[in-house]
Amino acid sequence: MAEKESIPEKEALTSTDLAYRRTVIAEERTLMAWIRTALSLISFGFTIYKIFSETEKEADHHLTARAVGLIMIGMGLLGLLLAQIDHHKAIKILKQEHPVRQRTVAGVMALLVWIFGLFLFLAALFRN
């Protein structure tokens, strides 16, 4: 008869541990959704800026393709920044209640997308 392998007491996860992990994963998913949304706004804004600013003749329009592109890029950057702040606050609260936390790449990815978006915004803003 085969002996049942039991999980050592130290390695057994309690329902609190599992709930904590689910909450952290939910926070990561939320941040990743914001990353996707921001990346879409940034890339679509830059595309509008590039395509329509080259074909648009100088006119007395207040809302030019350049302005729309910059607004969309700015909205993506602002949304991602606010999402990162909210994510950081939520994780900080979770850490106070449950100090053990595994590292994930969502925060690093958000920072990289934000830097990339800022670079595109500045490139579009200072282009002649």
Sequence and secondary structure as in RCSB ss.txt:
>XXXX:A:sequence
MAEKESIPEKEALTSTDLAYRRTVIAEERTLMAWIRTALSLISFGFTIYKIFSETEKEADHHLTARAVGLIMIGM
GLLGLLLAQIDHHKAIKILKQEHPVRQRTVAGVMALLVWIFGLFLFLAALFRN
>XXXX:A:secstr
        TTT   HHHHHHHHHHHHHHHHHHHHHHHHHHHHHHHHHHHHHHHHH      SS HHHHHHHHHHH
HHHHHHHHHHHHHHHHHHHHHH       SHHHHHHHHHHHHHHHHHHHHS  
